[in-house]
Amino acid sequence: MYVCNCNGIRERDVRAAIAAGASRPAQIFKACDSAAQCARCVCDMRKMLDEEREALRYAAE
């Protein structure tokens, strides 16, 4: 599934960037060698970042 249609960034690309240490949408764009265009995808990226933080929080318990 595409997260960013403007740059062709897929969900797997976002998850890979997060796994590599990205903690903000700007870092995800950088990891994907792109930049925000219309920024509609930023909310989805933030949601994915929050999900990852929650998963790590539960794993730490």
Biopython code that builds the backbone (N, CA, C, O; Angstrom):
import numpy as np
from Bio.PDB.StructureBuilder import StructureBuilder

atoms = [
    (1, "MET", "N", (0.840, -1.173, 0.000)),
    (1, "MET", "CA", (0.000, 0.000, 0.000)),
    (1, "MET", "C", (0.891, 1.245, 0.000)),
    (1, "MET", "O", (1.908, 1.288, 0.692)),
    (2, "TYR", "N", (0.507, 2.241, -0.770)),
    (2, "TYR", "CA", (1.249, 3.489, -0.806)),
    (2, "TYR", "C", (0.847, 4.375, 0.370)),
    (2, "TYR", "O", (-0.338, 4.559, 0.648)),
    (3, "VAL", "N", (1.833, 4.911, 1.043)),
    (3, "VAL", "CA", (1.598, 5.877, 2.110)),
    (3, "VAL", "C", (1.702, 7.274, 1.507)),
    (3, "VAL", "O", (0.906, 8.157, 1.827)),
    (4, "CYS", "N", (2.681, 7.467, 0.641)),
    (4, "CYS", "CA", (2.910, 8.770, -0.008)),
    (4, "CYS", "C", (2.806, 8.587, -1.517)),
    (4, "CYS", "O", (3.697, 8.019, -2.150)),
    (5, "ASN", "N", (1.714, 9.071, -2.080)),
    (5, "ASN", "CA", (1.523, 8.947, -3.526)),
    (5, "ASN", "C", (2.448, 9.875, -4.302)),
    (5, "ASN", "O", (2.888, 9.535, -5.401)),
    (6, "CYS", "N", (2.746, 11.038, -3.742)),
    (6, "CYS", "CA", (3.594, 12.009, -4.445)),
    (6, "CYS", "C", (4.995, 11.452, -4.707)),
    (6, "CYS", "O", (5.571, 11.678, -5.771)),
    (7, "ASN", "N", (5.535, 10.721, -3.728)),
    (7, "ASN", "CA", (6.898, 10.198, -3.830)),
    (7, "ASN", "C", (6.955, 8.696, -4.067)),
    (7, "ASN", "O", (8.040, 8.134, -4.219)),
    (8, "GLY", "N", (5.812, 8.048, -4.101)),
    (8, "GLY", "CA", (5.787, 6.606, -4.318)),
    (8, "GLY", "C", (6.357, 5.820, -3.131)),
    (8, "GLY", "O", (6.972, 4.770, -3.317)),
    (9, "ILE", "N", (6.153, 6.328, -1.921)),
    (9, "ILE", "CA", (6.663, 5.652, -0.722)),
    (9, "ILE", "C", (5.608, 4.673, -0.232)),
    (9, "ILE", "O", (4.463, 5.041, 0.029)),
    (10, "ARG", "N", (6.017, 3.434, -0.117)),
    (10, "ARG", "CA", (5.104, 2.378, 0.323)),
    (10, "ARG", "C", (5.193, 2.176, 1.836)),
    (10, "ARG", "O", (6.134, 2.629, 2.488)),
    (11, "GLU", "N", (4.199, 1.492, 2.368)),
    (11, "GLU", "CA", (4.166, 1.204, 3.801)),
    (11, "GLU", "C", (5.425, 0.464, 4.241)),
    (11, "GLU", "O", (5.973, 0.750, 5.306)),
    (12, "ARG", "N", (5.881, -0.475, 3.438)),
    (12, "ARG", "CA", (7.086, -1.236, 3.807)),
    (12, "ARG", "C", (8.312, -0.328, 3.864)),
    (12, "ARG", "O", (9.215, -0.562, 4.666)),
    (13, "ASP", "N", (8.353, 0.713, 3.015)),
    (13, "ASP", "CA", (9.462, 1.669, 3.045)),
    (13, "ASP", "C", (9.442, 2.476, 4.343)),
    (13, "ASP", "O", (10.481, 2.712, 4.959)),
    (14, "VAL", "N", (8.247, 2.892, 4.744)),
    (14, "VAL", "CA", (8.102, 3.650, 5.989)),
    (14, "VAL", "C", (8.503, 2.780, 7.171)),
    (14, "VAL", "O", (9.240, 3.224, 8.052)),
    (15, "ARG", "N", (8.023, 1.552, 7.191)),
    (15, "ARG", "CA", (8.359, 0.648, 8.310)),
    (15, "ARG", "C", (9.862, 0.358, 8.350)),
    (15, "ARG", "O", (10.440, 0.250, 9.431)),
    (16, "ALA", "N", (10.491, 0.235, 7.197)),
    (16, "ALA", "CA", (11.941, 0.008, 7.153)),
    (16, "ALA", "C", (12.686, 1.221, 7.687)),
    (16, "ALA", "O", (13.673, 1.074, 8.408)),
    (17, "ALA", "N", (12.227, 2.408, 7.344)),
    (17, "ALA", "CA", (12.865, 3.627, 7.844)),
    (17, "ALA", "C", (12.709, 3.734, 9.354)),
    (17, "ALA", "O", (13.644, 4.135, 10.047)),
    (18, "ILE", "N", (11.541, 3.380, 9.867)),
    (18, "ILE", "CA", (11.309, 3.404, 11.310)),
    (18, "ILE", "C", (12.210, 2.381, 11.995)),
    (18, "ILE", "O", (12.806, 2.673, 13.032)),
    (19, "ALA", "N", (12.310, 1.195, 11.426)),
    (19, "ALA", "CA", (13.166, 0.153, 11.998)),
    (19, "ALA", "C", (14.633, 0.575, 11.987)),
    (19, "ALA", "O", (15.415, 0.144, 12.834)),
    (20, "ALA", "N", (15.002, 1.420, 11.024)),
    (20, "ALA", "CA", (16.380, 1.900, 10.924)),
    (20, "ALA", "C", (16.645, 3.091, 11.839)),
    (20, "ALA", "O", (17.768, 3.590, 11.907)),
    (21, "GLY", "N", (15.600, 3.549, 12.550)),
    (21, "GLY", "CA", (15.806, 4.606, 13.532)),
    (21, "GLY", "C", (15.081, 5.911, 13.288)),
    (21, "GLY", "O", (15.223, 6.837, 14.087)),
    (22, "ALA", "N", (14.313, 6.028, 12.222)),
    (22, "ALA", "CA", (13.570, 7.260, 11.972)),
    (22, "ALA", "C", (12.518, 7.452, 13.064)),
    (22, "ALA", "O", (11.802, 6.515, 13.417)),
    (23, "SER", "N", (12.431, 8.660, 13.590)),
    (23, "SER", "CA", (11.458, 8.934, 14.645)),
    (23, "SER", "C", (10.568, 10.124, 14.314)),
    (23, "SER", "O", (9.748, 10.539, 15.134)),
    (24, "ARG", "N", (10.729, 10.673, 13.114)),
    (24, "ARG", "CA", (9.913, 11.792, 12.651)),
    (24, "ARG", "C", (9.667, 11.629, 11.160)),
    (24, "ARG", "O", (10.483, 11.027, 10.461)),
    (25, "PRO", "N", (8.539, 12.165, 10.656)),
    (25, "PRO", "CA", (8.282, 12.061, 9.219)),
    (25, "PRO", "C", (9.429, 12.605, 8.361)),
    (25, "PRO", "O", (9.730, 12.033, 7.314)),
    (26, "ALA", "N", (10.063, 13.682, 8.778)),
    (26, "ALA", "CA", (11.181, 14.236, 8.002)),
    (26, "ALA", "C", (12.306, 13.218, 7.845)),
    (26, "ALA", "O", (12.950, 13.152, 6.798)),
    (27, "GLN", "N", (12.535, 12.434, 8.880)),
    (27, "GLN", "CA", (13.585, 11.406, 8.817)),
    (27, "GLN", "C", (13.169, 10.264, 7.895)),
    (27, "GLN", "O", (14.011, 9.656, 7.235)),
    (28, "ILE", "N", (11.884, 9.977, 7.852)),
    (28, "ILE", "CA", (11.378, 8.944, 6.941)),
    (28, "ILE", "C", (11.583, 9.400, 5.498)),
    (28, "ILE", "O", (12.050, 8.627, 4.661)),
    (29, "PHE", "N", (11.233, 10.656, 5.207)),
    (29, "PHE", "CA", (11.456, 11.184, 3.859)),
    (29, "PHE", "C", (12.931, 11.119, 3.484)),
    (29, "PHE", "O", (13.275, 10.734, 2.367)),
    (30, "LYS", "N", (13.796, 11.495, 4.413)),
    (30, "LYS", "CA", (15.231, 11.477, 4.145)),
    (30, "LYS", "C", (15.709, 10.061, 3.854)),
    (30, "LYS", "O", (16.500, 9.847, 2.935)),
    (31, "ALA", "N", (15.231, 9.092, 4.636)),
    (31, "ALA", "CA", (15.615, 7.693, 4.433)),
    (31, "ALA", "C", (15.147, 7.178, 3.074)),
    (31, "ALA", "O", (15.757, 6.274, 2.502)),
    (32, "CYS", "N", (14.068, 7.755, 2.565)),
    (32, "CYS", "CA", (13.522, 7.346, 1.269)),
    (32, "CYS", "C", (14.011, 8.249, 0.137)),
    (32, "CYS", "O", (13.495, 8.180, -0.979)),
    (33, "ASP", "N", (14.993, 9.086, 0.417)),
    (33, "ASP", "CA", (15.549, 10.010, -0.582)),
    (33, "ASP", "C", (14.478, 10.842, -1.267)),
    (33, "ASP", "O", (14.453, 10.963, -2.492)),
    (34, "SER", "N", (13.586, 11.418, -0.452)),
    (34, "SER", "CA", (12.521, 12.246, -0.995)),
    (34, "SER", "C", (12.220, 13.386, -0.029)),
    (34, "SER", "O", (12.876, 13.528, 1.003)),
    (35, "ALA", "N", (11.240, 14.181, -0.368)),
    (35, "ALA", "CA", (10.823, 15.301, 0.474)),
    (35, "ALA", "C", (9.307, 15.405, 0.426)),
    (35, "ALA", "O", (8.672, 14.954, -0.527)),
    (36, "ALA", "N", (8.740, 16.000, 1.454)),
    (36, "ALA", "CA", (7.290, 16.169, 1.507)),
    (36, "ALA", "C", (6.830, 17.041, 0.351)),
    (36, "ALA", "O", (7.454, 18.055, 0.041)),
    (37, "GLN", "N", (5.748, 16.647, -0.276)),
    (37, "GLN", "CA", (5.167, 17.423, -1.374)),
    (37, "GLN", "C", (3.868, 18.066, -0.862)),
    (37, "GLN", "O", (3.858, 19.242, -0.499)),
    (38, "CYS", "N", (2.800, 17.310, -0.833)),
    (38, "CYS", "CA", (1.512, 17.844, -0.378)),
    (38, "CYS", "C", (1.318, 17.614, 1.118)),
    (38, "CYS", "O", (0.455, 18.240, 1.734)),
    (39, "ALA", "N", (2.110, 16.724, 1.705)),
    (39, "ALA", "CA", (2.105, 16.411, 3.147)),
    (39, "ALA", "C", (0.853, 15.689, 3.638)),
    (39, "ALA", "O", (0.631, 15.621, 4.847)),
    (40, "ARG", "N", (0.050, 15.162, 2.766)),
    (40, "ARG", "CA", (-1.114, 14.382, 3.203)),
    (40, "ARG", "C", (-0.694, 13.101, 3.920)),
    (40, "ARG", "O", (-1.428, 12.585, 4.762)),
    (41, "CYS", "N", (0.469, 12.603, 3.588)),
    (41, "CYS", "CA", (0.945, 11.346, 4.152)),
    (41, "CYS", "C", (1.539, 11.503, 5.545)),
    (41, "CYS", "O", (1.743, 10.509, 6.241)),
    (42, "VAL", "N", (1.819, 12.726, 5.962)),
    (42, "VAL", "CA", (2.494, 12.946, 7.237)),
    (42, "VAL", "C", (1.671, 12.391, 8.398)),
    (42, "VAL", "O", (2.237, 11.821, 9.331)),
    (43, "CYS", "N", (0.367, 12.546, 8.359)),
    (43, "CYS", "CA", (-0.492, 12.010, 9.429)),
    (43, "CYS", "C", (-0.385, 10.486, 9.498)),
    (43, "CYS", "O", (-0.327, 9.912, 10.586)),
    (44, "ASP", "N", (-0.361, 9.841, 8.342)),
    (44, "ASP", "CA", (-0.226, 8.384, 8.314)),
    (44, "ASP", "C", (1.139, 7.957, 8.849)),
    (44, "ASP", "O", (1.249, 6.962, 9.565)),
    (45, "MET", "N", (2.170, 8.711, 8.498)),
    (45, "MET", "CA", (3.510, 8.390, 9.004)),
    (45, "MET", "C", (3.563, 8.553, 10.522)),
    (45, "MET", "O", (4.143, 7.721, 11.219)),
    (46, "ARG", "N", (2.963, 9.613, 11.024)),
    (46, "ARG", "CA", (2.938, 9.818, 12.481)),
    (46, "ARG", "C", (2.189, 8.696, 13.186)),
    (46, "ARG", "O", (2.588, 8.248, 14.261)),
    (47, "LYS", "N", (1.104, 8.249, 12.571)),
    (47, "LYS", "CA", (0.342, 7.136, 13.148)),
    (47, "LYS", "C", (1.208, 5.878, 13.206)),
    (47, "LYS", "O", (1.194, 5.156, 14.203)),
    (48, "MET", "N", (1.959, 5.617, 12.142)),
    (48, "MET", "CA", (2.829, 4.439, 12.117)),
    (48, "MET", "C", (3.946, 4.571, 13.152)),
    (48, "MET", "O", (4.321, 3.587, 13.789)),
    (49, "LEU", "N", (4.473, 5.773, 13.321)),
    (49, "LEU", "CA", (5.499, 6.007, 14.349)),
    (49, "LEU", "C", (4.927, 5.768, 15.741)),
    (49, "LEU", "O", (5.578, 5.151, 16.584)),
    (50, "ASP", "N", (3.710, 6.256, 15.986)),
    (50, "ASP", "CA", (3.060, 6.047, 17.286)),
    (50, "ASP", "C", (2.810, 4.567, 17.554)),
    (50, "ASP", "O", (2.997, 4.094, 18.675)),
    (51, "GLU", "N", (2.389, 3.838, 16.524)),
    (51, "GLU", "CA", (2.156, 2.400, 16.675)),
    (51, "GLU", "C", (3.447, 1.688, 17.056)),
    (51, "GLU", "O", (3.442, 0.796, 17.905)),
    (52, "GLU", "N", (4.544, 2.079, 16.433)),
    (52, "GLU", "CA", (5.835, 1.462, 16.730)),
    (52, "GLU", "C", (6.277, 1.772, 18.159)),
    (52, "GLU", "O", (6.793, 0.902, 18.860)),
    (53, "ARG", "N", (6.069, 3.026, 18.586)),
    (53, "ARG", "CA", (6.408, 3.401, 19.966)),
    (53, "ARG", "C", (5.603, 2.588, 20.970)),
    (53, "ARG", "O", (6.135, 2.126, 21.979)),
    (54, "GLU", "N", (4.307, 2.416, 20.681)),
    (54, "GLU", "CA", (3.447, 1.620, 21.568)),
    (54, "GLU", "C", (3.922, 0.172, 21.626)),
    (54, "GLU", "O", (3.964, -0.431, 22.698)),
    (55, "ALA", "N", (4.276, -0.380, 20.477)),
    (55, "ALA", "CA", (4.747, -1.764, 20.435)),
    (55, "ALA", "C", (6.026, -1.918, 21.248)),
    (55, "ALA", "O", (6.191, -2.904, 21.966)),
    (56, "LEU", "N", (6.929, -0.950, 21.138)),
    (56, "LEU", "CA", (8.172, -1.008, 21.915)),
    (56, "LEU", "C", (7.906, -0.829, 23.395)),
    (56, "LEU", "O", (8.565, -1.451, 24.228)),
    (57, "ARG", "N", (6.943, 0.020, 23.728)),
    (57, "ARG", "CA", (6.606, 0.239, 25.132)),
    (57, "ARG", "C", (6.079, -1.048, 25.761)),
    (57, "ARG", "O", (6.465, -1.405, 26.874)),
    (58, "TYR", "N", (5.196, -1.740, 25.046)),
    (58, "TYR", "CA", (4.659, -3.000, 25.564)),
    (58, "TYR", "C", (5.731, -4.083, 25.628)),
    (58, "TYR", "O", (5.731, -4.913, 26.538)),
    (59, "ALA", "N", (6.630, -4.071, 24.673)),
    (59, "ALA", "CA", (7.707, -5.064, 24.669)),
    (59, "ALA", "C", (8.653, -4.869, 25.852)),
    (59, "ALA", "O", (9.245, -5.828, 26.347)),
    (60, "ALA", "N", (8.791, -3.629, 26.299)),
    (60, "ALA", "CA", (9.682, -3.316, 27.410)),
    (60, "ALA", "C", (9.091, -3.699, 28.757)),
    (60, "ALA", "O", (9.819, -3.809, 29.743)),
    (61, "GLU", "N", (7.775, -3.905, 28.811)),
    (61, "GLU", "CA", (7.129, -4.243, 30.092)),
    (61, "GLU", "C", (7.336, -5.671, 30.486)),
    (61, "GLU", "O", (6.853, -6.098, 31.534)),
]
sb = StructureBuilder()
sb.init_structure("model")
sb.init_model(0)
sb.init_chain("A")
sb.init_seg("    ")
for serial, (resi, resn, name, xyz) in enumerate(atoms, 1):
    if name == "N":
        sb.init_residue(resn, " ", resi, " ")
    sb.init_atom(name, np.array(xyz, "f"), 0.0, 1.0, " ", f" {name:<3s}", serial, name[0])
structure = sb.get_structure()
